[in-house]
Amino acid sequence: MVTIILWVLDRLKSLFQGLGADYSQLHAIVQVKLTMDSRRSFVSLGRYGKQSGESSNNFIRILAIYAIIGGLISFAMLGVPPKENLFLPLTLQFSYIMALCAMTLISDFSSVILDSSDNQIILPRPVSSRTLWLARVVHITSYLFAITLSLTVVSIFILASRFGAASALLFLLLSLLSAVLMVFLTNIFYLVLMKFTSEEKLREVINYFQIVMAILFYGSYQVLPRLIGSERLVSEPLAHQGWHYLVPPMWMAGATETFIQPVFDQTHLIFLVLALITPFAGLWFMNRFLTTDFTQKISSIDQDGRTTPSTLTSASAHRQNWVEQVADWFTGNSLERAAFAFTWRITSRDRKFKLKTYPQLGFGLAYVIAISFQGGGLGSGNFFYLFALYFGGIYVMVAQYQLRVSDNYRASWIYGSAPIQEPGSILSGSLKAIIIKLLVPFYALLSSYVLFRYGFDKISDVLLAFSNSLVMLLSAALLSTRTMPFSVEQDAMKQNNTARGLLISLVLAVVGFSHYGLTRIPFGVWVALPLSIALCWYLLQQYKKTAWESIEMA
């Protein structure tokens, strides 16, 4: 893939020279960046795997998955509607492409766009800001083009077979321009963040934006099938309105529609001009006005990141005191208290932990809400609220699973060198931190929705489901391999994931149906509640008694 990208880059040598870049320097920078990508993992589709030479093969597998997903959407969107009604399906198609490109830029390539690790090598040398910025754009755009091609390959064949090769080629061109437009808009987004946010908090803001984008992207899996199944989508044409000129996916859809119907009225010609001119105008604007500012902002990240210890202490003193107070409330000894505070702080600072955990919790809430509004099926059942309460427990277990994983797992030698006699206190303290920090707020939101929608008489079911979720969480911790917090690399945790997931799902189903049976017995839920709480307390005590012989060290 590197060879192909560099070959295409050589064919465009005159273009980059016309933009003011030193082509030999640009070629060298891009080549090194593409080579170094073998050491970087992609976040897309949950891949946090090996950072090795397998990265290129994994990227090809990701492209294959994108091609399958894009093909299914393309068949539904473009394979059925008549050409007179294609404006809305094409708009949704381009919206999907742009959304995925934007999410990829923010989730996978934010570390590339904001990468300051090469500043000490490149900036002291005679490399212009324009050359450095164009190298970043070429590096990122090459991957976006590959993703866009994988998403549109089926669409191209559908359009070519139904409406001719010209429409298919125009669709391909506009899809690639959509990726270019997303590069422009994402750079504007980063510059705005840099202007109004201090550099030391920039990556934190982007991390939370990644979480929100992931939740929205997962939520679209619930919305998109309903749009595809809508009769209005294929039976009624969408009338053009003035505000459509402000929506980029509609530019692309209208421009494609120009050659499909064909029609060359004023509205479609405006769409065509906007679709073809705006991406190039954005690149020219960035190249002319934003390159120096962007490079200066990137170079300042290293300097601003070197915050003095006094500033850090004054900024976080109140938070540390608050965490210590919470630890005093829920722990029984000093070792457990230290593990509680340690886990709380690490999970607040570790961006990968938050990126892997928070979207899952958000998706759990979004899924429950989406299903509950279905007119028929599971969402309309009398026991759906129980399904929602127990189904949410699966997503909470993701946090317990990620508790043992860290990129800095080699630092776990401290556990063996410290005079720790009761390692179970560390395990219980860490698990309590996850329960208080993530499980309790998650269930508070989930329970509030259940009580609001199904009535406050379900309070006993909410309490029992919460206690049973704690029991299942502790049971999973006791039955799985016990390791110290943040002491295992990600790859070591991939074994038996399928079997573990099936077992947890089976246990959840058994407990959930047992709970449903208790609701048919008068006061059955209230009788079972203290028994569940007692079992939860017993399992926690057993987990706290874990000895060194039961712990697997990395």
N, C-alpha and C positions, 0 to 999 in steps of 0.2 A: 504493500500500500504506500509506503514511503517513496518508493521508486516512481510510482504512478503520479503522486502529488508533485514531486520534484520535476518530473517530465512536463506536466501541465504548466508548472510555474515557469519553466524555461521558455515555453511557447509565449508567455505573457511578459517577457522581459522588458520589451519596449513600453508596455503600459506602466509598469512600476517605475521605470526610469522617467516617464513623463509625469508621474506623480511626485517626483523629487526624491526618490529613494536611491540609495547606493545598492545596486542589485546584487553584487558579489557578497556584501555584508548581509543583505536580506536572505539570500539563498543559504548562507552558512548558518544563520540564526534559526531559520525554519528547519533546516536539516537536523540540527542538534535538538531542537524542541521535539520534533517528531520521534527522534531516536530515544529521547528521555521519557517519552510517553509509555514505554514498556514498563516503567517503574511506578506508574500511577494507575490506580483503580478507578473504574467508572461507577458512579452512584446509580446510574440509570437501572431501573428494574431491580433494585435492591442488591446490586453486585458490590460486595465489599471483600472480594476474594484476593487471591494471590497477586502481589505486585511483582510479577516476574515476566519472563519472555512470553508467557501465555496471554499477555494482555491483548495483543493484536488478534489472536484467535477468538478471545472472548468478545472483542469488539465486533468481529464478524458475526458471531452468534447473536449479539444484540441487534445487529442490522437485520439478521434473518427474522428475529422475533418482531421487529418493527415492520418488516415487510408483510408478515402474516397479519398483524393487527391492522396495518394500513389497507391490506387487501380486503379484509372483512368489511371495514368501513366503506371502502370504495365500491364494493359490490352493492351494499345497501344504499349508498348515497347516489351513485352514478349509473348503476346498472339497470334501474327500474324506471325512474321518472322520465317522461317525454322531454324533448329538448326545450319545449316552451316553459317547462316548470323547473329548470335546472338551476336557477339563480340561488335559491335558498340551499339546496344540497351542495352546490359548489362553494357557497359561503361557509357552510359548516366544514367542508373538506379543507379549505384554506385556513379556517380558524384552528382546526386540529393541528395542521402542519405548523402554523405560527406558534401556537401554545406549546407544542412539544419542543420546538426550537428554542423558545424563550426559557422553558423549564430546564432544558439541557444546558443552556448558557449559564443559568443561575445555579443549578445544582452541580453539574459536572465541571464547568469551565470557569466558575468564579475564582477558583484557586489559580487558574491559568491567566485570566485577565488581570487579576490583582497580584500576580506572582512578583515578589520583590527579591527572590533569592538570587537572580542573575544581575541585580543592580551593581554589586561590587565588581563584577567581571566586565559588564558592558559599559556602564556609565562613565568610568574613567577613560575609556577609549573613544576615538573620534567616530562615534556612531550617532547620527542625528536622531532627534526625537521622531521625525517622520519615518525613518527607516525602522526604528524599534517598534513604533506603533503599527506600521504596515505588516511587520513580521508577526505581531500578535494577531492581527486580523486574518492574515493568510492561514496561520496555524489553526485558528478556531474555525474559520469558514470552511476549511477543507473537511473537517469532521461534520460540520452542519450539512454540507452538500451531500456527504455520504448518507447521513441520516435521512435527508429529504428525498434522495433518490430511492432509498429503501421503502419509504412511506408511499411514494407515488408510482412505483413501477407497475403495480396492478392498475391504477387509475389511468396511466398512459395507454395501456393496452385496451382498456374498456373504451376510452374516448376515441382511440384510433379505429377500433372496430365499428363503433356506432356512428361517429361523425367525421372520420377522416384523419389523415396524418397531421394536417396543419393544426387542427384543434389540439391534438395530443402534444405536438411540439411546443405550442404556445403554453399549454398547461405546465409542461416541464420547465420552460423558461420562467414562467411566473412563480412556480414553486421555489426555484433557486433564488429568484429575486426576493421572495418572501423571507428566505433565510438571511439574505443580505440586509433586508429591512430590520429584522430582529436583532442583528448585530449592531446596527445603528441605534435602535431604541434602547437596547441593553446598555450600551456605552453611555447614552444620555442618562439612563437610570443610575448607573454607578457614579457619574460625575455629580448628579444632584445629591446623592447620598454623601459623597465626599465633601460637598459644599456645606451641608447642614449637619453633618455628623462628624465627630472627631475620629481621626484615623484609628485610634486605639479601640473604638467601639464599632468600626465599620464592619469587620468580619462577623461580629456578633449580630448586627442588624441583618446582614446578608444571610446568616444562618437561620434566623427566625423567618426571613422571607422564603428561604428554601422549604422550611417546614410548612408554611402556609401554601406554597405552590404545590407541594406534594399532596397535601390534604385536598386541595381543589382538583388536582389531577386525578386522584383516586375517586373523588366524588363524581367526576365526570363519567366514570364507568356506570354510575347509577342513572345519570341524566341522559346520556347519549342513546342507550337502547330505547328509552321512552320516546326520544325524538325520532329515532329510526322507525319505530313502530307507529308513528303518528300518520293517520290518513291524510291530514292536511299537507304533510310534507310532499306527497306525490300527486295530490289531486288539485291543489290550488296554486296558481302562480303568485309570486310575491311582487306587489307593485313597488316600483322604484319611488323613493322619497328623498327629500333634500338631505337629511341627516346621513344617508348612505355614503355620501362623499367624504364623511369623516371616519369611516370604518375601513381599515386596510384590507381585511378579508373580502369585503364587498367590492373593492377596486379590482382585486384579482378575479373574483367570480364574474363581475360584469365584463372585464376584458376577455375572459375565456368565452363567455356567452356571445360576444361579438362575432366570433368565428364559428360557433356551433350553430347558431340559428339560420343564417348569418343576419346581422342587423348592424347598421352603421349610423344610428341616429345620434343626436347630441349627447344624450345621457351615456350611451355606451362608449362614445369617443372620449368623453371626460374620464370614464373609468379606465380606458386603455392608456391614456396619457398619464394619469396618476400612477397606475401600476408599473409602467415602464420607466418613468422619470424619477419618481420619489426615491427608490433605493439608490440610484446613482447620485442623486442630489444629496442624499444623506451621507454617502461615502465622501463626496467632494467636500461637504460641510465639515465633516470630522477631520479630513485630511488638511483642510485649510485653516480651521480655527481651533480644533480641540486637541490636536496631537501634543503640543507643547504642554498644555495645562494638564492633560491626562498623565503624561510622563512625569511631570513634577509631582503630581499627587501620589503616583506610585512610589517615586523615590522618597517621599516624605513618610511613607508608612514605616520604614525601618527606623527613622529618627524618632517619630512620635511614639513608636512602640516601645522605646526605651524609657519607660516611665520610672520616675524615682521611687525608691521604697517608701518615702514619707507620703507621697501622693496616694500610693496604693493602700497604705495603712489607714489614712484618714478616710478614704472613699469606702473602704470595706469594713471598718471597725464595727459599725452598727449591725451590719449583716452577720458578721462573725458572732457577735454577742447574742443575736437572735437565734442563730443556729445552735449555739451552746445551750441556750435556754430550752429550746425544743428537745434537744438531746437529753437534758436533765429530766424532762417530763416522762420520756418513753423508754429510758434505759435503766438498768439496775446496777451496773458497776462501771468503773472508770474505763476499762478496756472496751466494753460495749458502747460506752458513750463516745469514745474516741473514734471507733469504727463508724458510728452513726454520723458524726460530724464530717469525717473524712469522705464518706460516700456521698453525703449531701453536697459537699463542695465540688467534688470531682464531677458529679453528674450535672452540676450547674456550669462547669467550665468546659467540659469535653463536648466539642461541637459534633463529633461523630455519634456520640451516645444520644444526643438530643435529636440528631437527624434520623437516626434509626428507630427511635422510640416514640417521639411525639407524633409524627405522622400516623403511626399505627393507631394511637389512641384517638386522634382526630378522625381517622377513617372509621373506627368503630362507632363513634357517635354519629357520623354522617350516614353510615350504613343503616343504623337502627332507625334514625329519623326518616330516611328515604323509604325503608320497607314499611314503616308504620303508616304511611300515607297511601299505600296501595289500596285500591278499592276491593281487591279480592285476594285470595291466597293466604300466605303466611301472615301478612300484616293485619288482616281482619280477624284472625283467630283469637279466641278468648284467652289463650295462654301465651300470646305473643310477648307480653311484658316480661314473662319469665324467660323466654328465649333471649330477649334483649339483655336482661340482667346477667345471664350466664354466658351469653355470647361475648359480652364485653370483657369477661374474665380472660378470654384467649389473648386479647390484645394487651392486657396488663402483664401477662406472663412473658411477653416480649421484653419488658424492662428487666424482669428477674433473669431472663436468659442473657441479656446484654451486660448484666452487672459484673460478670466474671471476665469480660473481654476488654482488652485495651491494646492500643498501638504501642504503649510503653510497658508491655508486660514484663520486659527484662528487669524492671525495677522491683519486681516482686521478691527478689532475693532478701529484701528487708524483713519479710515475714519470718524467714528461717534464721536470720541473724539476731533478731530481737528476742529478748527473754519472755516469750509468750508461752504461758502454761496452758491457757484455755482458748484455743483457736475458735471454738464454737461461739465465744462471745463476739468475736469479730464477724463471724457469719451472721449471727442473729442481729447485731447492730446494723450491719449493712442492709439486711433484708427489711428491718424496721424502717430505715431511712427511705427505701423504695416504697414501702407501703404508705408511709405518712406523706411523702412528697408527691407520689403519682397515683397510687391506688385510691386513696381517700378523695382527692379532688375529682378524679375521673368518675368514681361512683357517685359523688355528690351531684355532678352534672347529669349523669345518666339517670339517677334516681329522681332528680327534680323533674326531668322530662317525663319519666314514667308516671310519677304522682300527678303531674299536671294533666297528662293526657288520659290516664285511666282511673284517677281518683285517689284520694288520700286514704281510702280504706285498704290500699295495697302496702301500707307502711310495714306491716309484719313481713310481707314477702320481700320487700326491699332489705330489711334487716337480716333475714335468714339468708338471702342470696349473697349479701355482703360477707356474712360470716362463713358461708360455704365456699365463697371465692377465696377467702383467707386459708381455709382448710386445704383446698386444692393447690393453692400457691405453696403452702408449706409442704404438702405431700410431694409435689414436683421437686422441691428443693431437697427433700430427704431421699427420694428415690433416684435422683440423677447424680452424676459424678460431682462430688463436692470439691470445689476449688476456692482459693482465697479471692477476694474482690480484685478485679482488674489485673489478674495474674496470668491470663491465657490469651494467646493470639487468636485472631478470628478464624483462621483455617482449621485450628484444632477443634473447633466447636461445630464443624459442619457434619460430623458423622452422626448417623442415626436421626437426622432431623425429621425425616418423613415418619419413621416409626414413633418417635416422640410426639409429633403433632397428632398422629392418628390416635395414640393412646390418650392424650389429653382431651381430644374431641370426644372420644368414647366415654371417658369418665364424666365430662361435662354433661353429655347427653343423659347418662344414668342418673346423675345427681339432679339434673333439671326435671326429668320425668318423675323422679321420686318426690321432688318438691311439688310438682303439679298434683300428684296423688294426695299429698298432705292437705292441699287446698280443698279437697273434696270431703275432708274430715273436719268436723267442728273443732275449732281451737287447735287443729293439728300443727299448724305453722308455729303458733306461740309455744306449744309444748316442745317442738323440735329445736327452737331457737337456743334455749340454755344448753341443750346437749351439744349443739354445734359449737357454741362458744367454749364449752369445756374441752371439746376435742381440739379446737384451735389452740387453746392454751397448752394442752398436753403436747401437741406436735411442736410448738414453739420451744418448750422446755427440752424436748428431745433433740431438736436442732441445735439448741444452745450447748448441749453436752457433747457435741462433736469433738472427738479427739484427733490428734495428729495422724493416727493410724488410718483414719477414714478420709483424710484429705489427700488429694492428688496434686502434687506440686509440679509446676512447669519445668 
